[in-house]
C-alpha cells in the first residue's frame, strides 16, 4: 500500500514540476488557474498524500495486522491517490472557465478529498491504543491530518462558492486566507514529525513537551479560520504568532537542533533532514513576518513575498523532508541510480537559493529551472527505487 501511495504522490508531483518550468519561462503575470494547479499539485498531491502515507507507516509499521486491516488500508490508499489526482486537475479546469459543468468538478472532488482526509485523521487517532509505544511522532502526524481535514473543509466550501455564490460569513477580500493560513500552518506538524522520526535513536513514550508542541500548532492553525469568521484577524494574529514561536522553540530544544549535528553529504536521511530543518526555520521566520510584522495588513508585503514563502515551505522544507521519507521506503534499492540522489539533493537546495536570490533581487523566476531539474531527477530516482525495493 505504501509503495502504491508514494509512487502515486511522486507522479502527481510531476504536474507541479511541469507548471513550475512553464511558470519560470513565462513573461508577466501568470493566469490564476495555472498558479492554483501548480500550488495544489504540491500541497495536495505531493505533501498531503505523502503525509497520509507517513501516518499509515507510523501506525502500522511496528505491529502485526490482519487481512481486514490490510484491505482497508489498500482501499484508503487507492481512494486517496485517485481522488487527490482528480482534485488537483479540477483546479485547472474550474478556474480556467467562468462557469459550466467543469466548475462544479472543484467542489465535487473537494468533498471527496475532504472526506478522505477526515477518514485518515479518524484512522490515525483510532490507532493510538494499538501502538506498542505511543510517541510524540504519532501525536504530530495525527494532529497534522486533523488540522489538514479542518482546513481542507474550509477550502472545499470556498470552492462550492464558485458554483452557488458566496455564502460563508467571511469579511473582506482575502477570503482564501481562512483556508490557506490553516493549511500553511499544518505543514509545521508534518515537518517536525518527519524530523523527529528520522533523528530519534529509539522509540520513547510521548512527553508533555512534545504534546504541547503539537497542541500549540494545532490550536494556532485553528485560530486562523476562527479569526476570519469572527472578523477578528487583527486581534488574534499576535496570539497566533506567539503559539507558532513557542511551538518552534519546543521543537528546536527537543529535536530540531540534532538535525545540524550531521553535515549534509548529499545522500541518506540525515542530509535531507539537515536542509529540511534549515528551510523549516526560515519558513517560520517568513511566516512570522507576515503574521506579526505586518500587523495583519498583508498589502504591505513585497511583490516577491508569495513566491518566496511558498517555495521555502513547499520546495525547501517539505520536499526535502518528504524525500527523506520516500528514500527510506526505497532504501533496499539505493544502488539504483546511486549518483542521482546527491546530484538532485544539491541541485534542489542550491537551486532554491538561486531562485530566491533572483526573485528578490530582480523579480524574475528563471532560477526555478535549476531547482526544478533537481526535483525532477529526485522524483525519477525515488520512483525507480521504490519500484525496485
N, C-alpha and C positions, 0 to 999 in steps of 0.2 A: 504493500500500500504506500509506504513512504517513497519507494522507488518511482511509482506512478506519479505521486504528488510532486516530488521535487523535479522530475523531468517535465511535468506539466508547467510548473512555475517558471522554469528556465525557458520553455518555448514561448509562454506568454510574454516573458521579458523581452523577447525579440521584437515585439510590437513597439515597446518603449525605445529600443535601440534604433529601429528603423526611423521613427519620427524624430529621435534625437539627432541623427545625421541630417535629416531633412531640415530640421529647425536651425541647425548650425550653419547651413548654407543659404538659408532663406534671407531675403532682404526686407527690412521693415517689420511691422507688427505681424504676429502670427494669428491666423484665424482661431477663434475660441475653441471650435471643435477639435482642432489639431492639438492645441495646448492641453485640453482635457483628456484626450485619449492617450497622449504622451504621459501625462501625470498619473492617470489611473491605471495604466498598464503596469506601472511600477508600484504604486501604492496598494492596489488590489491584487493584480495578477502575480506580482513577484513577492511583495513584502507580506501582505496578509495571508496569502495562500501558504507561503513558507512558514508563517507563524503557526498556522493550523498544523502543519507538518511537525514543527518543533513540539507542539503540545502533545500530539499523538505519540511521538517518540518518547518524550519525557514521562508520560503517564502509562506507557506500555512497556518500555524497554527493560525494566528490572523485575518483571513478574511474568508468570505463565498466564495465558489467556485461552479461552475455549474457542471453538469454531464459530459460535454465535457472535462473540465479541469481534472476532476477525472479520466476519461477514459485514457487521455494522460499520466497522472502520473502512472497509473497502467501499461500501456504499457512500459513506461520508466523503471519502477522497474523490471518487468519481463525480459526485454531485458538485463538490467544491471546484474541481478543475473545470468542468464543463460550464457551470453557471458563471463563475468568475470570468472565464474567457468570453462568453457572450455578453456579460455585463460591460466589460471593457470596450468591446466593439460597439455596444449600444450608445456609448458616449459620443463616438464619432458620427454615428448615424443620426442620433437625435439632435445634436447641436449643430449639425450642418444643414438642417432643414427647419423652417419656421413652424411647420405644422404637418399633420398627416399621421399615418399609422406608425411610421418609424420612430416618431417622437414618443409614442406610447411604449416602445420597447424599453425605454430607460426605467420607468417605474416598475414594469413587469419583472425585468431581470434584477432590478434593485430590490424588490420584495424577496425574490428567491435568494439573492445574496445575503440579505439581512437575516432571513430565516436560517440559512446555512451558518452564519456567524453565531446566532443565538443557540443553535444546536451544538456548535463547537464549544461555546462558553459553558453551557449546561453540562456537556460531557466532561469538560475539564474539572469543574468543581465537584461533579459526581464521583470522580476518581480519587478524591482526596483520601477517603477512608480505606482505599485499597492499596496504598503505597507502602512498601516496607519501611521507607523513611520519607516523611513529608518534609521537603526542603523549601527554602526561600525561593528557589528557582521555580518550583511548582506554583507558588503564590504569584510570582511575577508573570508567568505565561498565562495563567488562568485570569488574572486581573487584566492583562492585555486584551484577551479575547472578549471579556465582558465590556471593557471600555470601547473596543472597536465595534461591538454589537450596538451599543447605545449611540455612538457617533454615526455609524452607518445608517441607523434608523432615521436620524435627522436628515442625513443626506438623501435617503430614499424619498422622504416626504418632500424635500425640495425638488427632486426630480418629478414627483407627482404634480407639483405646482405648474410645471411646464405644460401639462396636459389639461388640467381642470381650472387653472388660475390660482392666484395666491390665496392661501387660507391660514397659513401659520402666522401667529401674532409676533412677527419679528419686525422691529422698528429699523428705520434707516435703510441705506442702500446695500450695506455689506451683510446680506442675509446668509451668504455662503459661510461666513466666519463661524456661525453656530455649529456647523458640521466640521469645517476644516480645522478649527482650533483644537477640537477634541481629538481628531484623527492624527494631528501633528504631535499631540502630547502622548498618545498611546505608544508611539514609537519608542519613548524612553523605557517603557516597561519591557518591550521586546528586546531592545538593545541590551539593557542591563541584565536581562535573563541570559542572553547568549554569552555575554562576557563572563558572568559568574559560572555558568555551566561549563565553559571552556577552560576556566582557570582554577576551579576548585580541585583540591587534592583528593578529597573524599566527600562522600555524601554525609552531611550533618543535618540534624533536625533544624527546622526553621527557627530563626531568632526573632525577638521582638523588634530589634533594629531593622532587620530585613523586612518584616511585616509592615513596619511604619513607613519604610521607603516605598513599598508597593502602594499602601493606602494613600500616602501623600500625593502620588502621581495619579492614582485612580480618582480620588476626590477632586484634585485640582483639575483634571480633564473634564469631570462632570460639571464643574463650575462654569465652564465656557458657554455651553448652550443655556444654562440657567441664567447667566448674566445677560445673554442676548434676549431671551424670552421675557425677562423682567425689566429690560431696558436699563440695566444697572452695570453696564460694562466698565464704566469709569470707576465705580466704587469697588468692583470685585477684582479688577486686574491686579492691584497691589497684593491682595491675598493669594491670587493665583501664582504670581511671580514668586512670592515667599515660599509657597509649597514646592514649586519647582526647584528652588535653590536648596531647601532643606533636604529634599529627596536626593539631589545630586551630591550634597555633602556626605550623607549617609552612605550612598553608593561608593563614592571615592574612598571613604575611610574603610568600608567593609571589603571591597574587592577591586574597585577601579584602579587603584594605584599599582596593583600587581601586573596590569597589562603592560606597564612600561619597564618591568624587570626583565623582559625578553626582547632583545633588539630584533627588528624585522629582518629576516633572511630571504623573504620572497616566497616562501612555501611553508605549509603547515599552519595549524590553528593559531599559534601564538603570533605569527606575522599578521594575519588578517585581523586578529583581535587588537593588536597594537594600534593599527591605523583606525580600526573601527572605534576604539575608545578615544583616540585623538579627535576624530571628527565628531564624536558624541559630545565632548566637552565644548568644542567650537559651536556646535549646533545649539547647545544650551545657552551659550553666550549670545548668539544671534537672536534666539527666541526671547531671551530676557530683555534684550534691547528693544525688540518690537513691542513687548508687553508693558515693560516698565519705563523704558527710556523715552517712549513717545507719549506717555500719559494717555494712551488709548486713541490718540489721533494718528491713525495709520497713514493718512495722506502725506505726512511729513517724511515718510520713508523714501530713500533714494530710489531711482528707477531700476537699479540693478538688484534691489534687495530681494524681490521674489525669486528670481532665478538663483541667486546665491544661497538663499535659505533652503530652497528645495533640493539643490544639488549637494549641499553639505550634508543634509539629513538623509536623502534617499540614496544618492550615489556614494557619498563618503561613509556615513555611519552605517546605514542599513545594508548596503551591498557588500561592504567588507565583512560585516558580521554574519550575514546570511550565507556568504560564500564559505565562511568557516564551518557553518553547519553542513552545507552541501558537500564540502570537501571531506568532512568526517564520514558522511554517508558513503562516499566513494573511495575511502582510504585503502580498500583492498586492491584498488587498481591505480595506484599512484605511478606505476610505470607507464601508463598510457599518457602520451604527450607530456613527459616529465618536464620538458623545457617550458611548456605552456603556462604553468602556474606562476613561476617567478616573473616571466615576461608580462603576463596580464596583471599581476599584482602591482608591479612598478608603473606600468602604463596607466592603470586606473588612478593610482594615488598621485603620481606626478601630473597626470592629465587633469585631475581636479584642480590642482594648484594653478596650472596654466589657464584653465577655464576661468577660475575665479579672478585671477590677475587681469586677464584681458577684458572680462566683463565689467569689472570695477573701474579699470583704468580708461578704456576706450569704448566700452559698451558694445563689444562685438562677441558673437557666440562661437567663433571658429575654434576656440580652444577645446570645445566639446569633442572634436574629432579624435584627438589622442585618447581622451577618457573613454569615448565610445568604442574605439578599436580594442582597448584593453578589456572592456566589459564584454564585447562580442567574443573575444578569444577566451575569456574566462567561462562564458556560457558554453561554448563549444567543448572546452576541456572537461568541465564538470559534467556535462551531459554524457560525454563518451565514457567517463569514469563510472558514473552511476550505471550506465548500460552494462559495463563490463564487470561491475562488482557483484 
